[in-house]
Amino acid sequence: MGAIAVIGAGIAGLTVTAKLAAHGHEVALFDKSHGPGGRCATRRSAVGAFDHGAPGFSASSAAFRAQVAAWRQAGWVCDDDEGQAAAEAAERGSSPIYGVPSMNALARQLSAQLPARVTLHTDCQVAAIEPEAGGGAWRLRLSDGITSAARFDAVAVAVPAEQAAVLLAPDAVMADRMQRVRSDPCWTVMTAWARPLPVSLPSGLSGDASRVLSTARRDDLRTGRTPLADVACRWVLHATPQWTAGHLDARSEVVIAELLRAFERQLGASLPAPSHAVAHRWLYAQVVTPCSEPCGWHAALRLGACGDAWHAHGDPGSIAPDGIERAWLSGHALAQQVHSTLSSR
Ligand SMILES: Cc1cc2nc3c(=O)[nH]c(=O)nc-3n(C[C@H](O)[C@H](O)[C@H](O)COP(=O)(O)OP(=O)(O)OC[C@H]3O[C@@H](n4cnc5c(N)ncnc54)[C@H](O)[C@@H]3O)c2cc1C
């Protein structure tokens, strides 16, 4: 058995960690944020919680469907059974699944299930992966300049491709592959109204003709949400990748105003000023061009990568897996590789 560092506690990092720990390895899991989840994100606010990252996910492969069935059984996820998202997903042959009571709660549940041989280090940004003098093991340099005291037999990088490219510097080939992955950015606006809106509201809308808004999703009606007396409705508005790319450095006020205007155009009505409106910019929201392997693994270096930048082939005839499913599948694939290398030493 070995000591393994996993960098990134999104779905991919949590999956590779759980699998390796189940094989009996000691795992140290590092994340720069306050808690696990990554882009399965939920923003808490005075007007309630917003799922401002991935709104949900689909399951195309038999393996992931089986995992989702277990999560559903545990009450950690449920299926959207109404609205535009469901209609679109039905067309694609899948159903949108989301975390209960929030997307981030799914990640927190996965993290809470990790066994005692896993140590989770949050608020801990890894700046570099460095070979120990003499070779044979890795140490991590943290962003505050301190090098971790622990030495690791293997390191798994489970962060967005653009950030993985930097950490994977010891393997120039894998770093280069990550460098070539393209992700779309996404401006997101979380908004709420204290009084009911003077229009009839669907639970979701997609694509306005001006190509500003990609989706608008009502957030307060989801299973597990607690109604608040002074909140009539909460919406999450996502801008299109094209609009976001053209407004990457726009001020939050401008983004909020533009997305609200696009929302009004979609509804065909003017809206009163919201009681709450906050913008968040995702620089790397969704991968456009994943690599064609299930994960990256350099057995001699004992250095690997997983996440939504890797594309495990789904089952024959099934639709291509989306980001969260790719992250899960690639976490599994990398755990298999790491375990097989370490157990054959
Ligand atoms: C707006 C939006 C909409 C989306 N819609 C969908 C959808 O409909 N369906 C779908 O399947 N997917 C969707 N996605 C994509 C989906 O969220 C991701 O594909 C998936 O969550 C990726 O998981 P991951 O574990 O690979 O990476 P992440 O979730 O990004 O996790 C990486 C983790 O690494 C941490 N980290 C990064 N750098 C470091 C470092 N140097 N040191 C320590 N920690 C670090 C981060 O804090 C993060 O927690 C959407 C994403 C966004 C933002």
The ligand as an ORCA input file, in Angstrom:
! r2SCAN-3c Opt
* xyz 0 1
  C     -21.864     27.075    -14.877
  C     -21.561     25.600    -15.040
  C     -22.493     24.744    -15.615
  C     -22.207     23.386    -15.747
  N     -23.158     22.542    -16.261
  C     -22.944     21.187    -16.264
  C     -23.966     20.265    -16.643
  O     -25.089     20.646    -16.988
  N     -23.684     18.922    -16.626
  C     -22.459     18.453    -16.251
  O     -22.242     17.215    -16.224
  N     -21.466     19.315    -15.897
  C     -21.678     20.651    -15.895
  N     -20.673     21.525    -15.532
  C     -19.309     21.006    -15.419
  C     -19.092     20.218    -14.143
  O     -19.364     21.025    -13.016
  C     -17.628     19.772    -14.131
  O     -17.371     19.051    -15.323
  C     -17.280     18.860    -12.967
  O     -17.811     19.365    -11.748
  C     -15.755     18.777    -12.906
  O     -15.341     18.065    -11.750
  P     -13.785     17.941    -11.462
  O     -13.657     17.166    -10.205
  O     -13.113     17.409    -12.685
  O     -13.251     19.442    -11.283
  P     -13.693     20.571    -10.270
  O     -15.091     20.411     -9.848
  O     -13.306     21.866    -10.898
  O     -12.776     20.318     -8.983
  C     -11.433     20.731     -8.951
  C     -11.063     21.144     -7.534
  O      -9.667     21.440     -7.522
  C      -9.441     22.524     -6.650
  N      -8.149     23.104     -7.049
  C      -7.830     23.714     -8.226
  N      -6.519     24.061     -8.225
  C      -6.001     23.643     -7.039
  C      -4.707     23.700     -6.456
  N      -3.665     24.243     -7.103
  N      -4.529     23.208     -5.214
  C      -5.572     22.647     -4.524
  N      -6.833     22.569     -5.036
  C      -7.047     23.043     -6.284
  C     -10.653     23.428     -6.855
  O     -10.858     24.259     -5.705
  C     -11.766     22.401     -7.048
  O     -12.427     22.107     -5.825
  C     -20.941     22.877    -15.335
  C     -20.026     23.739    -14.740
  C     -20.320     25.086    -14.584
  C     -19.317     25.980    -13.899
*
